[in-house]
Amino acid sequence: MFDVSKIAFEGDRILANDFVRTLPRGSFYTYLLLTPELEPFYVGKGKGIRLLQHETEALRETEIYKTNPFKCNKIRKIVSLGKHVTYRVDRVFGSDEEACLRREEELISFYKRRCDGGILTNLAAGLGSLSSRDPLTAGRQAATLSGVVHGNPERTTMNLFLQSLGQVASVPIKPLNEYRTRLVGAYPSPKSLKNVTMRNGLTIIASALASGLKIEPRVIIPRKFTIAPELENWPLETPPPTKVEGVIENGAASDILKLNLVTLVPAELPEDEAFELNSAQAQRIISLVGEKTLLEFDLI
């Protein structure tokens, strides 16, 4: 049975800082970020004061939060309620980075990412993890649509970001640089659509989250937005891009208009279009995605 009972440290930020500074210089360790209720929401591996930097990044007024806005919104929500993140150092490995990486993968597998039905906000499943390198394991095409795409770091960045919000068969956002020539102005889908799906909701949530917006009446959600890859557990040998411009692709944009989930704000260029929400539309999205989830991550 997987053992999570023997931990090296657990406590608040001040005590965590004191603890990691007692470790031998250069020591690797696995760690978890916990809610005030002591539920893990992020697993990482690092050395020095790495475990403390997530909170600093989340609260800093820069675009650093775009590396994992899901995780950073979680931290900001905790702080906004006057509460504190709890820090847990799981194990210390000295100079054995490979063992540290293996343990990190074990922890992520145990608690599971939200897209896998778990509780973690991690975008990737751990360096070298087979589930991260091919999360759908249904062939090359499936991996291209929604998983890790070898040789394509831009698509991989977008796929991992969307999959961190919820599991979908194909990702409705694409890197703008590979989609620009096929991008057309949004219009209501001519096909018959019977039901609103989670994919429709996540199309809207993805842009709102990346843009630092809330799901509320009169909000203007851009069709184009920027995401930076999370460098921890980057799953490709290809170096990660500094940032990636993403765009809601043609079919997904048409579908959310056809379903009256949003109202189009036209623009001269398709990538400059936006979508406005009225009261009824905002409530439909909240009902679809779930009030608890959106509250938890400070989207409402």
N, C-alpha and C positions, 0 to 999 in steps of 0.2 A: 504494500500500500504506500502511496505517495505521502511523505512525511513533511508537514508544514508546522509542526509543533515546536521544534527546537530552533528558536530564533536567537540572533545575536543581540538585537536591540529593538526596542519600541518605545517611542515617546514623542514629545513635541519638537519643534524646530530648534530651540535652544539646546536641548539635550542631544538631539541628533547631530548638531554641529560639534558639540563637545566630543561625542563618541567617535565620529569619523576622523577627528583630528588626533585621536589616540592610536589610530591604526598605523602600521608601518608604512612608510612613504611608498606610494605606487601600488598599494594593495587594491585588488579588485574585489568587489562585493556585489551581491544581488540585493535589491531593495524593492519595497512596495510603498506606494502612496495610499493612505487610507482615509476614508471619510471620518467625521467625528463619531460615527457609529461603528467604526473599526471595520468597515467593509472595504476591501482593496478595490481601487479603480485604475491603478497603473502599476506595471512591473517593469523594472529596468536593471541594467548592470552598469557599474561605473567605478570610479575611484575618486579620491579627494572628496570634494563637496558636491559631486554631481547630483545626488538625490535632492539637494536643497535648491537646485537651479530651476526646477520646473515652476515652483511658485514665483520665483523672481521673474521668470520669463512671462508667466501668465499675467502678472500685475504691471509689467513694464509697458509704457505707452509707445510701443513700436509694433512692427508687423511680425515680431518673432512668434506671436501666438498662432500665426498661420501654419506653423509646422505641424500642429495638431490642435486645431481650435476646439475639438471635442473635449480633449483633456483639459485645456486651459479654461474653457468655460466652466467645467466642473470645479476647478480650483477657485475661480472668481466667484462662483455661486456660494461656495463654502465660506469664503472670506466676507462676502456681502451680507451674510447672515450673522456675522459676528463670531463665527466659529473658526476652528483651526484644522489644518491638515495634520494627520498623524503620520509619522515616519517609522517604517520598519526596515531594519537591516536584517535580511534573511540569513545570509551566510557570508563569511569572509574567506577569500581564496588565495590571498597573498599574490604571487606573480602568475598564478595559473589562470590565465584569461580563458583558455579553452574550457576548463571545468566550470568557470563562471558563466560562460555562454550556454553551456548545456543545462545548468541549473535554471537559468533565466527561461529557457525554452520549456522546461518542466513546469515552472510556475505559471507561465502563460497558458500552457496546455491544461493545467489543473483548474485555474479560475476561468479560463476562456474569455476571449474577446466578445464584445456585445454582438458583433456580426456572426459569431459562432454560438450564440445563445447564452453567453456568460455575462460577466460584470465589468470587464476591463475596457478601457478606452484606447489601448494600444492599437496602432494601425497595422503593424506587422506581427507575425507569430513568433518572432525570434530569428536571429541570424542563422541561416542555413536550414531553417525548418522546412520540411517538405510541404507542410500545409501552407506556409507563406509563399513558397516558390510556385505552387500550383494549387491554390485554395479550393478550386472546384474539382480538380482531378478528373475532368470530363473531356480532356483533349485540348489540343492547341488552341482551337477556336474559342472554347469556353474561357481559357486562361486569358486570351487576348481581350475578351469582352468584359471580364470582371475581376481578373486576378492579376498576378505579377507577369509582366510581359518582358521576356528577356530581350535585351537590345533596345528597349523603348522605355527609358526612365521617365519620360513625361507622362505616358499613358499609365505606367505603374503608379506614379504619384497620385494621379486622379482616381485610379481604381481603388487604391488602398484607402484614400480619404473617404470615398463614398461607401465602401464596404464597412468602414468603421461605424457608420450610421445605421446600417441595416443590410441584410443579405438581399441581393437582387440578382436576377439571372443575367442582366446586362446593364452596364453602367450608363446612365442617361446624360453624363457629362463627358466631354472630350477635350483634349488639349487643343487650344485655338490654333496653334501653329500647324497642326496636321489636318485641321478641319475647315480652315478659312475658305478654301476654294469651293467647298460644297455647302457652305453656310448660306441659308436663305432667310428672308424675313419670316417671322413667325406668323402663323395663321391657324385657325381651328382645324383640327384633323378632319379630313373628309370621310374617314372610315368610321364605322359604327363602334361606339365604345359603350359597353353595358355597365361596367363597374369601375369605380375609382380603386386603384391599387396602391399598395405601399410604395411602389416605384414612383408613382405620380407625386406622392407626398414628399419622398426623399429628394426628388428633383428640386423642389422648392426649398426644402430644409437645407440642402447642401450649399446653395448660394447664400441663403440668409446667414448660416453659421459662418461661412468663410468671410462674409462681408461685415460681420459684427452687428447684425440686425436681429430684431425680434419678430415673432409672428404675431402681428397686431394690425388693426385697421389702419389704412392709409400708408402702410409701409411700402416703399418702392424697392423691390428686389431685383438687382441687375442680372441680366442673362450671362454676363461675363464676370469672372472673379479670379482671384489669385490665390494659389496654395503653394506653400513651400514643403518639400519632403521632410519627414522626420528622419534625422540622420541616424538615430539609434535604431539598430536592427534593419538598416537599409538592405533589402534582400537581393540586390543585383551586384554583380561584379562591376558593371558599368557605373561610373561615378554619378551621384545624384545631381540633378539640376539645382541651381540656386533657388529658383521659383518657377512655377508653371502657371500660365494663363489658361483657365478652363472656360468652357462655354456650354450652356445647355443645348444639346444637339437638336436638330430639326424636328425629328419625330417626337421627342419628349416635350419640346416647346409646344408643338401642335396639340398634343394630347391634353396638357394641362389647360390649354385654352378651350378645347372642345368640351372638357368636363366642367368648365366654368369654375375652376379652382383659383384662377387669377384673371386679371384684366390687363391686356397688352398696353404698354406705354411705347408707342412707335418711335423709331429713330431712323436716320438716313442709312446707317450701316446696321446689319443684323446683330452684330456683336454689341452694339450700343443700346439695343432694346432693353426694356425692363418690364417687370410685372408688378402691378399694384394689387393690394388686397383690400376688399371691403370687409365689413364686420362678419357677414355670412361666410365669406371665403376663408377668412382667418379661422373661424370656428370649425369649419369643415376640415381644415388641415390639422387643427389641434385634435379633433376627434379621430382622425385617421391615424396620425402618428402616435398619439397618446399624450394626454396632459401631463402624466407623471414624468415621462421621458423629457418632454420639453421644459418642464419646470426644473428638473434635475440639472439640466445643462443650460439654464438661464436663457432660454429662447422665448419664454413668455413671462 
